[in-house]
Amino acid sequence: MITNGFTYVAVLLFMAAVLVTLEKSAKGGMQKFFKFIPAVVLCYLIAMLLCTLNVWDLAETKPAYSALKNNLTYAMIFAMLLRCDIRKVLRLGPKMLLGFFSATVTIIIGFVVAFLLMKGTIGSDAWMGLGALCGSWIGGSGNMVAVQAALDISEADMGYALVIDSIDYSLWVMFLLWAIQLAPKFNKWTKADTTKLDEVSVRLEEEAKANAKPVTFQSLILLIGCAFLVSAIATNVGAKLYSLTSFSDKATWTVLFVTAVALIAAVTPLGKVAGSAEVSNLLLYAVIGLLASRASLLELGDAPAWILTGFIVLFIHAGLMLVICKLLKLDLFTAGVASLANIGGTASAPVLAGSYSGSLVPVGILMALMGYVVGTPLAVVCANIMKSLA
């Protein structure tokens, strides 16, 4: 049994490194396996398994966990949001932004309704796990972790959220990819005009090629240093803001402060430094491993009911989006990528966009980055709505 804090963290990071390496080098059947169960989910499940088997002593390793988990989470949020230059997002145009926020609102409605329908089965305190999942389904895995930190959600509930995020999300991606063939009929039904979309996609693609920069040692150490310093400052500022307002809690104020600082930094030269995606992913895997290391697989007994809850969310989201597309004359690309930019984030929205046309990939990326910006605060709002209905 591991009792040393450094050894405990080293094992978690090594496990994440092995899983990411296997995912990136996978071929054939293994590649399909990782598409269905990505490395980040496996990282959580395997860490839970190791915890269940008592590979480390929870009491002895708690100081290392307590010192790192929230601080790394805040650093991750900062690095993640550095790519979110609001000026670029606004270039998407009103119709695409309307499509994105329509998807966001319908997802939130889906969570609230699904919670009301299923709380008798999954428990009235399930709003916490669903709130974390809402963070992922508006933004990404980083937002899920941020919501967990803001609302102090249990590791077991995070396990449920990740299981739903893996299974339900994977099937939703497959459905949206299949639906591409229906685009001509769908656009005719909604009477959508894609002229503006084509113009925006070409302009964004040219800009992306012009601003491409290599990741260097200097860029990585600058980003890591800035992320860690912002995390340290934010912890103190969050505590001060909470003491002044007595509203919400310290963690929520800290997350909101980090978000604000990151969005400001994103429009400065720091936002153009290459490597923010790599740094945020590194920190994400570290935080995911730490979270899962305190949970047991024995706590996932109600997983089927939670998976059904996730499908209810998706069903409500899809139904409402159909109505909105008809009323606003949105095309299938805008609706589909808006949905996946929320539910899948930067990992899958560009893939769906590229399946329509290679020139549309930047549109998918920017929509997904918008999800990073609004994912955490809106998921906290959604969680509190569900809490009030518990």
C-alpha positions as YAML, in Angstrom:
chain: A
units: angstrom
residues:
- id: 1
  name: MET
  ca: [0.00, 0.00, 0.00]
- id: 2
  name: ILE
  ca: [1.30, 3.44, -1.00]
- id: 3
  name: THR
  ca: [1.60, 5.89, 1.90]
- id: 4
  name: ASN
  ca: [4.01, 8.43, 0.42]
- id: 5
  name: GLY
  ca: [2.28, 11.44, -1.16]
- id: 6
  name: PHE
  ca: [4.83, 11.93, -3.94]
- id: 7
  name: THR
  ca: [4.71, 8.26, -4.93]
- id: 8
  name: TYR
  ca: [0.90, 8.44, -4.99]
- id: 9
  name: VAL
  ca: [0.95, 11.43, -7.39]
- id: 10
  name: ALA
  ca: [3.71, 9.85, -9.49]
- id: 11
  name: VAL
  ca: [1.65, 6.67, -10.02]
- id: 12
  name: LEU
  ca: [-1.39, 8.69, -11.11]
- id: 13
  name: LEU
  ca: [0.61, 10.75, -13.61]
- id: 14
  name: PHE
  ca: [2.37, 7.67, -15.00]
- id: 15
  name: MET
  ca: [-0.99, 5.93, -15.44]
- id: 16
  name: ALA
  ca: [-2.32, 8.95, -17.36]
- id: 17
  name: ALA
  ca: [0.82, 9.04, -19.50]
- id: 18
  name: VAL
  ca: [0.46, 5.37, -20.45]
- id: 19
  name: LEU
  ca: [-3.22, 5.76, -21.34]
- id: 20
  name: VAL
  ca: [-2.63, 8.86, -23.49]
- id: 21
  name: THR
  ca: [0.27, 7.13, -25.26]
- id: 22
  name: LEU
  ca: [-1.87, 4.07, -25.97]
- id: 23
  name: GLU
  ca: [-4.70, 6.25, -27.26]
- id: 24
  name: LYS
  ca: [-2.47, 8.28, -29.59]
- id: 25
  name: SER
  ca: [-0.73, 5.19, -31.00]
- id: 26
  name: ALA
  ca: [-3.84, 2.98, -31.20]
- id: 27
  name: LYS
  ca: [-4.77, 1.36, -34.51]
- id: 28
  name: GLY
  ca: [-7.61, -0.82, -35.77]
- id: 29
  name: GLY
  ca: [-9.81, -2.23, -33.02]
- id: 30
  name: MET
  ca: [-7.99, -0.36, -30.26]
- id: 31
  name: GLN
  ca: [-8.58, 2.91, -32.07]
- id: 32
  name: LYS
  ca: [-12.32, 2.20, -32.14]
- id: 33
  name: PHE
  ca: [-12.18, 1.27, -28.46]
- id: 34
  name: PHE
  ca: [-10.59, 4.60, -27.51]
- id: 35
  name: LYS
  ca: [-13.17, 6.49, -29.58]
- id: 36
  name: PHE
  ca: [-15.90, 4.90, -27.47]
- id: 37
  name: ILE
  ca: [-14.04, 5.13, -24.15]
- id: 38
  name: PRO
  ca: [-11.44, 7.93, -24.37]
- id: 39
  name: ALA
  ca: [-8.27, 7.95, -22.29]
- id: 40
  name: VAL
  ca: [-9.61, 10.61, -19.92]
- id: 41
  name: VAL
  ca: [-12.51, 8.33, -18.91]
- id: 42
  name: LEU
  ca: [-10.24, 5.30, -18.58]
- id: 43
  name: CYS
  ca: [-7.96, 7.40, -16.40]
- id: 44
  name: TYR
  ca: [-10.88, 8.03, -14.04]
- id: 45
  name: LEU
  ca: [-12.13, 4.45, -14.02]
- id: 46
  name: ILE
  ca: [-8.69, 2.88, -13.49]
- id: 47
  name: ALA
  ca: [-7.86, 5.32, -10.70]
- id: 48
  name: MET
  ca: [-11.20, 4.38, -9.09]
- id: 49
  name: LEU
  ca: [-10.28, 0.71, -9.46]
- id: 50
  name: LEU
  ca: [-6.91, 1.28, -7.77]
- id: 51
  name: CYS
  ca: [-8.69, 3.14, -4.96]
- id: 52
  name: THR
  ca: [-11.19, 0.28, -4.61]
- id: 53
  name: LEU
  ca: [-8.25, -2.16, -4.30]
- id: 54
  name: ASN
  ca: [-6.65, 0.03, -1.59]
- id: 55
  name: VAL
  ca: [-3.46, 0.55, -3.60]
- id: 56
  name: TRP
  ca: [-2.85, 3.74, -1.58]
- id: 57
  name: ASP
  ca: [-3.72, 4.80, 1.93]
- id: 58
  name: LEU
  ca: [-6.42, 7.49, 1.73]
- id: 59
  name: ALA
  ca: [-5.49, 9.10, 5.04]
- id: 60
  name: GLU
  ca: [-1.73, 9.20, 4.44]
- id: 61
  name: THR
  ca: [-2.05, 10.56, 0.89]
- id: 62
  name: LYS
  ca: [-4.76, 13.11, 1.69]
- id: 63
  name: PRO
  ca: [-2.29, 16.02, 2.30]
- id: 64
  name: ALA
  ca: [-0.89, 15.61, -1.23]
- id: 65
  name: TYR
  ca: [-4.40, 15.43, -2.68]
- id: 66
  name: SER
  ca: [-5.61, 18.47, -0.73]
- id: 67
  name: ALA
  ca: [-2.59, 20.57, -1.69]
- id: 68
  name: LEU
  ca: [-2.80, 19.82, -5.41]
- id: 69
  name: LYS
  ca: [-6.38, 19.19, -6.55]
- id: 70
  name: ASN
  ca: [-7.96, 22.65, -6.42]
- id: 71
  name: ASN
  ca: [-4.75, 24.53, -7.21]
- id: 72
  name: LEU
  ca: [-4.16, 22.46, -10.35]
- id: 73
  name: THR
  ca: [-7.83, 22.89, -11.30]
- id: 74
  name: TYR
  ca: [-7.55, 26.68, -11.21]
- id: 75
  name: ALA
  ca: [-4.33, 26.56, -13.25]
- id: 76
  name: MET
  ca: [-6.06, 24.29, -15.78]
- id: 77
  name: ILE
  ca: [-9.01, 26.70, -16.17]
- id: 78
  name: PHE
  ca: [-6.63, 29.57, -16.88]
- id: 79
  name: ALA
  ca: [-4.65, 27.63, -19.51]
- id: 80
  name: MET
  ca: [-7.84, 26.28, -21.09]
- id: 81
  name: LEU
  ca: [-9.46, 29.71, -21.49]
- id: 82
  name: LEU
  ca: [-6.36, 31.39, -22.94]
- id: 83
  name: ARG
  ca: [-7.48, 30.19, -26.37]
- id: 84
  name: CYS
  ca: [-10.87, 31.89, -26.03]
- id: 85
  name: ASP
  ca: [-10.37, 35.22, -27.76]
- id: 86
  name: ILE
  ca: [-13.90, 36.67, -27.62]
- id: 87
  name: ARG
  ca: [-13.16, 38.90, -30.62]
- id: 88
  name: LYS
  ca: [-12.69, 35.83, -32.83]
- id: 89
  name: VAL
  ca: [-15.82, 34.15, -31.50]
- id: 90
  name: LEU
  ca: [-17.94, 37.16, -32.39]
- id: 91
  name: ARG
  ca: [-16.83, 36.83, -36.03]
- id: 92
  name: LEU
  ca: [-18.96, 33.70, -36.29]
- id: 93
  name: GLY
  ca: [-21.94, 35.96, -36.88]
- id: 94
  name: PRO
  ca: [-25.31, 36.25, -35.12]
- id: 95
  name: LYS
  ca: [-26.92, 33.16, -36.65]
- id: 96
  name: MET
  ca: [-24.15, 30.78, -35.59]
- id: 97
  name: LEU
  ca: [-23.94, 32.31, -32.12]
- id: 98
  name: LEU
  ca: [-27.72, 32.02, -31.87]
- id: 99
  name: GLY
  ca: [-27.42, 28.37, -32.83]
- id: 100
  name: PHE
  ca: [-24.76, 27.79, -30.18]
- id: 101
  name: PHE
  ca: [-26.70, 29.43, -27.36]
- id: 102
  name: SER
  ca: [-29.90, 27.69, -28.45]
- id: 103
  name: ALA
  ca: [-28.07, 24.40, -27.96]
- id: 104
  name: THR
  ca: [-26.79, 25.60, -24.58]
- id: 105
  name: VAL
  ca: [-30.21, 26.63, -23.29]
- id: 106
  name: THR
  ca: [-31.92, 23.45, -24.52]
- id: 107
  name: ILE
  ca: [-29.25, 21.34, -22.80]
- id: 108
  name: ILE
  ca: [-29.86, 23.17, -19.51]
- id: 109
  name: ILE
  ca: [-33.62, 22.62, -19.90]
- id: 110
  name: GLY
  ca: [-32.91, 18.97, -20.62]
- id: 111
  name: PHE
  ca: [-30.95, 18.59, -17.39]
- id: 112
  name: VAL
  ca: [-33.62, 20.24, -15.26]
- id: 113
  name: VAL
  ca: [-36.44, 18.15, -16.75]
- id: 114
  name: ALA
  ca: [-34.41, 14.92, -16.60]
- id: 115
  name: PHE
  ca: [-33.59, 15.58, -12.94]
- id: 116
  name: LEU
  ca: [-37.27, 16.13, -12.13]
- id: 117
  name: LEU
  ca: [-38.19, 12.88, -13.90]
- id: 118
  name: MET
  ca: [-35.39, 10.75, -12.42]
- id: 119
  name: LYS
  ca: [-34.65, 12.17, -8.97]
- id: 120
  name: GLY
  ca: [-36.84, 9.51, -7.38]
- id: 121
  name: THR
  ca: [-34.53, 6.86, -8.86]
- id: 122
  name: ILE
  ca: [-31.06, 8.44, -8.80]
- id: 123
  name: GLY
  ca: [-31.63, 10.46, -5.61]
- id: 124
  name: SER
  ca: [-32.51, 14.06, -4.81]
- id: 125
  name: ASP
  ca: [-28.81, 14.90, -4.34]
- id: 126
  name: ALA
  ca: [-28.07, 13.82, -7.93]
- id: 127
  name: TRP
  ca: [-28.19, 17.50, -8.90]
- id: 128
  name: MET
  ca: [-24.50, 17.64, -7.98]
- id: 129
  name: GLY
  ca: [-23.38, 14.92, -10.40]
- id: 130
  name: LEU
  ca: [-25.70, 16.23, -13.10]
- id: 131
  name: GLY
  ca: [-24.37, 19.75, -12.49]
- id: 132
  name: ALA
  ca: [-20.84, 18.50, -13.14]
- id: 133
  name: LEU
  ca: [-22.01, 16.70, -16.28]
- id: 134
  name: CYS
  ca: [-23.76, 19.89, -17.41]
- id: 135
  name: GLY
  ca: [-20.37, 21.61, -17.20]
- id: 136
  name: SER
  ca: [-18.97, 19.03, -19.59]
- id: 137
  name: TRP
  ca: [-21.99, 19.11, -21.92]
- id: 138
  name: ILE
  ca: [-21.85, 22.90, -22.27]
- id: 139
  name: GLY
  ca: [-18.06, 23.20, -22.32]
- id: 140
  name: GLY
  ca: [-15.77, 20.22, -21.82]
- id: 141
  name: SER
  ca: [-14.06, 17.96, -19.29]
- id: 142
  name: GLY
  ca: [-12.20, 20.96, -17.90]
- id: 143
  name: ASN
  ca: [-15.49, 22.70, -17.13]
- id: 144
  name: MET
  ca: [-16.73, 19.52, -15.44]
- id: 145
  name: VAL
  ca: [-13.73, 19.59, -13.12]
- id: 146
  name: ALA
  ca: [-14.18, 23.33, -12.55]
- id: 147
  name: VAL
  ca: [-17.83, 22.82, -11.53]
- id: 148
  name: GLN
  ca: [-16.75, 20.02, -9.21]
- id: 149
  name: ALA
  ca: [-14.34, 22.41, -7.51]
- id: 150
  name: ALA
  ca: [-16.88, 25.24, -7.37]
- id: 151
  name: LEU
  ca: [-19.68, 23.12, -5.85]
- id: 152
  name: ASP
  ca: [-17.55, 20.64, -3.88]
- id: 153
  name: ILE
  ca: [-19.18, 17.68, -5.64]
- id: 154
  name: SER
  ca: [-18.25, 14.21, -4.37]
- id: 155
  name: GLU
  ca: [-15.85, 11.97, -6.27]
- id: 156
  name: ALA
  ca: [-18.54, 9.30, -6.56]
- id: 157
  name: ASP
  ca: [-20.93, 11.70, -8.30]
- id: 158
  name: MET
  ca: [-18.08, 12.69, -10.61]
- id: 159
  name: GLY
  ca: [-17.76, 9.01, -11.47]
- id: 160
  name: TYR
  ca: [-21.40, 8.88, -12.55]
- id: 161
  name: ALA
  ca: [-20.95, 12.05, -14.60]
- id: 162
  name: LEU
  ca: [-17.95, 10.61, -16.44]
- id: 163
  name: VAL
  ca: [-19.73, 7.32, -17.18]
- id: 164
  name: ILE
  ca: [-22.65, 9.21, -18.76]
- id: 165
  name: ASP
  ca: [-20.25, 11.54, -20.53]
- id: 166
  name: SER
  ca: [-18.53, 8.57, -22.13]
- id: 167
  name: ILE
  ca: [-21.46, 6.36, -23.15]
- id: 168
  name: ASP
  ca: [-24.23, 8.86, -23.99]
- id: 169
  name: TYR
  ca: [-21.86, 11.33, -25.61]
- id: 170
  name: SER
  ca: [-20.28, 8.66, -27.85]
- id: 171
  name: LEU
  ca: [-23.67, 7.59, -29.19]
- id: 172
  name: TRP
  ca: [-24.66, 11.22, -29.74]
- id: 173
  name: VAL
  ca: [-21.51, 11.84, -31.80]
- id: 174
  name: MET
  ca: [-22.27, 8.79, -33.95]
- id: 175
  name: PHE
  ca: [-25.83, 10.01, -34.50]
- id: 176
  name: LEU
  ca: [-24.71, 13.50, -35.57]
- id: 177
  name: LEU
  ca: [-22.12, 12.06, -37.96]
- id: 178
  name: TRP
  ca: [-24.81, 9.81, -39.47]
- id: 179
  name: ALA
  ca: [-27.18, 12.79, -39.80]
- id: 180
  name: ILE
  ca: [-24.79, 14.61, -42.19]
- id: 181
  name: GLN
  ca: [-26.41, 12.79, -45.12]
- id: 182
  name: LEU
  ca: [-29.73, 14.41, -44.20]
- id: 183
  name: ALA
  ca: [-28.35, 17.97, -44.52]
- id: 184
  name: PRO
  ca: [-29.86, 18.83, -47.95]
- id: 185
  name: LYS
  ca: [-33.36, 17.70, -46.93]
- id: 186
  name: PHE
  ca: [-33.05, 19.28, -43.48]
- id: 187
  name: ASN
  ca: [-31.92, 22.64, -44.89]
- id: 188
  name: LYS
  ca: [-34.75, 22.59, -47.40]
- id: 189
  name: TRP
  ca: [-37.22, 21.86, -44.58]
- id: 190
  name: THR
  ca: [-35.92, 24.78, -42.46]
- id: 191
  name: LYS
  ca: [-35.38, 27.04, -45.53]
- id: 192
  name: ALA
  ca: [-31.81, 27.75, -44.33]
- id: 193
  name: ASP
  ca: [-29.35, 29.99, -46.22]
- id: 194
  name: THR
  ca: [-25.67, 28.90, -45.85]
- id: 195
  name: THR
  ca: [-24.06, 31.76, -47.82]
- id: 196
  name: LYS
  ca: [-22.88, 33.64, -44.71]
- id: 197
  name: LEU
  ca: [-21.54, 30.41, -43.17]
- id: 198
  name: ASP
  ca: [-19.36, 29.74, -46.21]
- id: 199
  name: GLU
  ca: [-17.92, 33.26, -46.11]
- id: 200
  name: VAL
  ca: [-17.09, 33.07, -42.39]
- id: 201
  name: SER
  ca: [-15.46, 29.63, -42.69]
- id: 202
  name: VAL
  ca: [-13.11, 30.74, -45.49]
- id: 203
  name: ARG
  ca: [-12.04, 33.85, -43.56]
- id: 204
  name: LEU
  ca: [-11.40, 31.89, -40.35]
- id: 205
  name: GLU
  ca: [-9.39, 29.22, -42.17]
- id: 206
  name: GLU
  ca: [-7.11, 31.83, -43.75]
- id: 207
  name: GLU
  ca: [-6.60, 33.50, -40.37]
- id: 208
  name: ALA
  ca: [-5.82, 30.18, -38.66]
- id: 209
  name: LYS
  ca: [-3.11, 29.36, -41.22]
- id: 210
  name: ALA
  ca: [-1.55, 32.80, -40.87]
- id: 211
  name: ASN
  ca: [-1.33, 32.61, -37.04]
- id: 212
  name: ALA
  ca: [-0.04, 29.03, -36.66]
- id: 213
  name: LYS
  ca: [2.95, 28.91, -34.27]
- id: 214
  name: PRO
  ca: [5.06, 25.96, -33.00]
- id: 215
  name: VAL
  ca: [5.01, 24.85, -29.36]
- id: 216
  name: THR
  ca: [8.43, 25.51, -27.77]
- id: 217
  name: PHE
  ca: [10.08, 25.04, -24.39]
- id: 218
  name: GLN
  ca: [9.85, 28.80, -23.82]
- id: 219
  name: SER
  ca: [6.13, 28.90, -24.59]
- id: 220
  name: LEU
  ca: [5.37, 25.92, -22.33]
- id: 221
  name: ILE
  ca: [7.28, 27.19, -19.31]
- id: 222
  name: LEU
  ca: [5.75, 30.66, -19.74]
- id: 223
  name: LEU
  ca: [2.23, 29.24, -19.82]
- id: 224
  name: ILE
  ca: [2.81, 26.89, -16.87]
- id: 225
  name: GLY
  ca: [4.39, 29.68, -14.82]
- id: 226
  name: CYS
  ca: [1.51, 32.07, -15.55]
- id: 227
  name: ALA
  ca: [-1.13, 29.41, -14.87]
- id: 228
  name: PHE
  ca: [0.37, 28.46, -11.51]
- id: 229
  name: LEU
  ca: [0.78, 32.11, -10.44]
- id: 230
  name: VAL
  ca: [-2.81, 32.95, -11.37]
- id: 231
  name: SER
  ca: [-3.98, 29.88, -9.43]
- id: 232
  name: ALA
  ca: [-2.06, 30.98, -6.33]
- id: 233
  name: ILE
  ca: [-3.37, 34.56, -6.52]
- id: 234
  name: ALA
  ca: [-6.93, 33.43, -7.26]
- id: 235
  name: THR
  ca: [-7.06, 31.25, -4.15]
- id: 236
  name: ASN
  ca: [-6.44, 34.30, -1.97]
- id: 237
  name: VAL
  ca: [-8.68, 36.61, -4.00]
- id: 238
  name: GLY
  ca: [-11.52, 34.06, -3.93]
- id: 239
  name: ALA
  ca: [-11.34, 33.88, -0.14]
- id: 240
  name: LYS
  ca: [-11.34, 37.69, 0.10]
- id: 241
  name: LEU
  ca: [-14.33, 38.08, -2.26]
- id: 242
  name: TYR
  ca: [-16.28, 35.49, -0.28]
- id: 243
  name: SER
  ca: [-15.54, 37.26, 3.01]
- id: 244
  name: LEU
  ca: [-16.77, 40.55, 1.53]
- id: 245
  name: THR
  ca: [-19.98, 39.23, -0.04]
- id: 246
  name: SER
  ca: [-20.89, 36.06, 1.91]
- id: 247
  name: PHE
  ca: [-22.55, 34.98, -1.35]
- id: 248
  name: SER
  ca: [-22.07, 31.44, -2.72]
- id: 249
  name: ASP
  ca: [-18.72, 30.05, -1.49]
- id: 250
  name: LYS
  ca: [-14.97, 30.55, -1.76]
- id: 251
  name: ALA
  ca: [-14.41, 27.99, -4.53]
- id: 252
  name: THR
  ca: [-17.09, 29.52, -6.78]
- id: 253
  name: TRP
  ca: [-15.60, 33.00, -6.40]
- id: 254
  name: THR
  ca: [-12.13, 31.60, -7.13]
- id: 255
  name: VAL
  ca: [-13.31, 29.87, -10.32]
- id: 256
  name: LEU
  ca: [-15.10, 33.04, -11.50]
- id: 257
  name: PHE
  ca: [-12.01, 35.15, -10.81]
- id: 258
  name: VAL
  ca: [-9.74, 32.77, -12.74]
- id: 259
  name: THR
  ca: [-12.23, 32.77, -15.63]
- id: 260
  name: ALA
  ca: [-12.27, 36.58, -15.76]
- id: 261
  name: VAL
  ca: [-8.47, 36.86, -15.63]
- id: 262
  name: ALA
  ca: [-8.06, 34.22, -18.35]
- id: 263
  name: LEU
  ca: [-10.54, 35.93, -20.71]
- id: 264
  name: ILE
  ca: [-8.68, 39.22, -20.28]
- id: 265
  name: ALA
  ca: [-5.31, 37.49, -20.85]
- id: 266
  name: ALA
  ca: [-6.71, 35.78, -23.97]
- id: 267
  name: VAL
  ca: [-6.89, 39.11, -25.83]
- id: 268
  name: THR
  ca: [-3.28, 40.01, -24.91]
- id: 269
  name: PRO
  ca: [-0.09, 38.64, -26.51]
- id: 270
  name: LEU
  ca: [-0.16, 35.83, -23.91]
- id: 271
  name: GLY
  ca: [-3.28, 34.46, -25.61]
- id: 272
  name: LYS
  ca: [-1.28, 33.92, -28.80]
- id: 273
  name: VAL
  ca: [1.46, 31.87, -27.12]
- id: 274
  name: ALA
  ca: [1.38, 28.32, -28.50]
- id: 275
  name: GLY
  ca: [0.85, 25.40, -26.14]
- id: 276
  name: SER
  ca: [-2.14, 26.40, -23.99]
- id: 277
  name: ALA
  ca: [-4.09, 23.34, -25.20]
- id: 278
  name: GLU
  ca: [-1.21, 21.03, -24.27]
- id: 279
  name: VAL
  ca: [-0.75, 22.60, -20.83]
- id: 280
  name: SER
  ca: [-4.48, 22.54, -20.03]
- id: 281
  name: ASN
  ca: [-4.75, 18.88, -21.11]
- id: 282
  name: LEU
  ca: [-1.77, 17.93, -18.95]
- id: 283
  name: LEU
  ca: [-3.34, 19.60, -15.93]
- id: 284
  name: LEU
  ca: [-6.76, 18.09, -16.76]
- id: 285
  name: TYR
  ca: [-5.40, 14.53, -16.65]
- id: 286
  name: ALA
  ca: [-3.60, 15.25, -13.39]
- id: 287
  name: VAL
  ca: [-6.80, 16.59, -11.79]
- id: 288
  name: ILE
  ca: [-8.95, 13.75, -13.17]
- id: 289
  name: GLY
  ca: [-6.52, 11.20, -11.71]
- id: 290
  name: LEU
  ca: [-6.54, 12.92, -8.32]
- id: 291
  name: LEU
  ca: [-10.35, 13.12, -8.21]
- id: 292
  name: ALA
  ca: [-10.81, 9.47, -9.11]
- id: 293
  name: SER
  ca: [-8.17, 8.37, -6.61]
- id: 294
  name: ARG
  ca: [-10.58, 9.17, -3.76]
- id: 295
  name: ALA
  ca: [-13.59, 7.27, -5.15]
- id: 296
  name: SER
  ca: [-14.49, 3.58, -5.22]
- id: 297
  name: LEU
  ca: [-16.08, 1.63, -8.05]
- id: 298
  name: LEU
  ca: [-18.44, 0.16, -5.44]
- id: 299
  name: GLU
  ca: [-20.17, 3.57, -5.39]
- id: 300
  name: LEU
  ca: [-21.34, 3.26, -9.03]
- id: 301
  name: GLY
  ca: [-24.23, 0.89, -8.36]
- id: 302
  name: ASP
  ca: [-26.88, 3.13, -9.97]
- id: 303
  name: ALA
  ca: [-24.99, 3.69, -13.23]
- id: 304
  name: PRO
  ca: [-27.78, 2.36, -15.56]
- id: 305
  name: ALA
  ca: [-30.29, 4.87, -14.16]
- id: 306
  name: TRP
  ca: [-27.79, 7.69, -14.60]
- id: 307
  name: ILE
  ca: [-27.10, 6.64, -18.20]
- id: 308
  name: LEU
  ca: [-30.86, 6.72, -18.88]
- id: 309
  name: THR
  ca: [-30.97, 10.21, -17.36]
- id: 310
  name: GLY
  ca: [-28.30, 11.32, -19.82]
- id: 311
  name: PHE
  ca: [-30.34, 10.01, -22.75]
- id: 312
  name: ILE
  ca: [-33.40, 11.92, -21.49]
- id: 313
  name: VAL
  ca: [-31.30, 15.11, -21.53]
- id: 314
  name: LEU
  ca: [-30.22, 14.44, -25.12]
- id: 315
  name: PHE
  ca: [-33.77, 13.60, -26.25]
- id: 316
  name: ILE
  ca: [-35.16, 16.88, -24.85]
- id: 317
  name: HIS
  ca: [-32.23, 18.83, -26.31]
- id: 318
  name: ALA
  ca: [-32.76, 17.29, -29.77]
- id: 319
  name: GLY
  ca: [-36.51, 17.89, -29.77]
- id: 320
  name: LEU
  ca: [-36.21, 21.53, -28.76]
- id: 321
  name: MET
  ca: [-33.40, 22.13, -31.29]
- id: 322
  name: LEU
  ca: [-35.62, 20.84, -34.10]
- id: 323
  name: VAL
  ca: [-38.28, 23.39, -33.19]
- id: 324
  name: ILE
  ca: [-35.70, 26.20, -32.95]
- id: 325
  name: CYS
  ca: [-34.11, 25.28, -36.28]
- id: 326
  name: LYS
  ca: [-37.48, 25.45, -37.98]
- id: 327
  name: LEU
  ca: [-38.37, 28.80, -36.41]
- id: 328
  name: LEU
  ca: [-34.97, 30.44, -36.97]
- id: 329
  name: LYS
  ca: [-34.23, 28.74, -40.31]
- id: 330
  name: LEU
  ca: [-30.97, 27.20, -39.07]
- id: 331
  name: ASP
  ca: [-29.07, 24.74, -41.26]
- id: 332
  name: LEU
  ca: [-28.09, 21.26, -40.05]
- id: 333
  name: PHE
  ca: [-24.39, 22.14, -39.89]
- id: 334
  name: THR
  ca: [-25.00, 25.05, -37.51]
- id: 335
  name: ALA
  ca: [-27.36, 23.00, -35.35]
- id: 336
  name: GLY
  ca: [-25.19, 19.87, -35.28]
- id: 337
  name: VAL
  ca: [-21.89, 21.62, -34.61]
- id: 338
  name: ALA
  ca: [-23.55, 23.91, -32.03]
- id: 339
  name: SER
  ca: [-24.82, 20.80, -30.24]
- id: 340
  name: LEU
  ca: [-21.46, 19.02, -30.37]
- id: 341
  name: ALA
  ca: [-19.53, 22.18, -29.49]
- id: 342
  name: ASN
  ca: [-21.49, 22.08, -26.23]
- id: 343
  name: ILE
  ca: [-21.62, 18.35, -25.59]
- id: 344
  name: GLY
  ca: [-18.30, 17.30, -27.12]
- id: 345
  name: GLY
  ca: [-16.10, 20.39, -26.98]
- id: 346
  name: THR
  ca: [-12.90, 20.84, -28.97]
- id: 347
  name: ALA
  ca: [-12.35, 17.10, -29.18]
- id: 348
  name: SER
  ca: [-15.29, 16.39, -31.50]
- id: 349
  name: ALA
  ca: [-16.90, 19.62, -32.79]
- id: 350
  name: PRO
  ca: [-14.06, 20.21, -35.32]
- id: 351
  name: VAL
  ca: [-14.39, 16.57, -36.45]
- id: 352
  name: LEU
  ca: [-18.08, 17.01, -37.22]
- id: 353
  name: ALA
  ca: [-17.41, 20.38, -38.88]
- id: 354
  name: GLY
  ca: [-14.67, 18.83, -41.02]
- id: 355
  name: SER
  ca: [-17.04, 16.04, -42.07]
- id: 356
  name: TYR
  ca: [-19.15, 18.69, -43.79]
- id: 357
  name: SER
  ca: [-16.16, 20.55, -45.26]
- id: 358
  name: GLY
  ca: [-12.50, 21.03, -44.36]
- id: 359
  name: SER
  ca: [-12.95, 24.79, -44.53]
- id: 360
  name: LEU
  ca: [-15.51, 24.61, -41.71]
- id: 361
  name: VAL
  ca: [-13.13, 23.17, -39.08]
- id: 362
  name: PRO
  ca: [-12.27, 26.62, -37.60]
- id: 363
  name: VAL
  ca: [-15.99, 27.25, -37.05]
- id: 364
  name: GLY
  ca: [-16.23, 24.07, -34.97]
- id: 365
  name: ILE
  ca: [-13.16, 25.04, -32.95]
- id: 366
  name: LEU
  ca: [-14.43, 28.54, -32.15]
- id: 367
  name: MET
  ca: [-17.87, 27.27, -31.17]
- id: 368
  name: ALA
  ca: [-16.27, 24.73, -28.84]
- id: 369
  name: LEU
  ca: [-14.04, 27.40, -27.29]
- id: 370
  name: MET
  ca: [-17.17, 29.46, -26.63]
- id: 371
  name: GLY
  ca: [-18.42, 26.49, -24.64]
- id: 372
  name: TYR
  ca: [-15.32, 26.69, -22.46]
- id: 373
  name: VAL
  ca: [-16.16, 30.31, -21.63]
- id: 374
  name: VAL
  ca: [-19.80, 29.83, -20.61]
- id: 375
  name: GLY
  ca: [-19.68, 26.18, -19.48]
- id: 376
  name: THR
  ca: [-18.67, 26.66, -15.85]
- id: 377
  name: PRO
  ca: [-20.92, 29.59, -14.81]
- id: 378
  name: LEU
  ca: [-23.98, 28.27, -16.65]
- id: 379
  name: ALA
  ca: [-23.49, 24.75, -15.22]
- id: 380
  name: VAL
  ca: [-23.31, 26.24, -11.72]
- id: 381
  name: VAL
  ca: [-26.59, 28.06, -12.44]
- id: 382
  name: CYS
  ca: [-28.16, 24.84, -13.76]
- id: 383
  name: ALA
  ca: [-26.97, 22.90, -10.70]
- id: 384
  name: ASN
  ca: [-28.51, 25.46, -8.37]
- id: 385
  name: ILE
  ca: [-31.82, 25.32, -10.26]
- id: 386
  name: MET
  ca: [-31.87, 21.54, -9.82]
- id: 387
  name: LYS
  ca: [-30.90, 21.92, -6.16]
- id: 388
  name: SER
  ca: [-33.90, 24.21, -5.61]
- id: 389
  name: LEU
  ca: [-36.15, 21.52, -7.13]
- id: 390
  name: ALA
  ca: [-34.66, 18.61, -5.16]
...
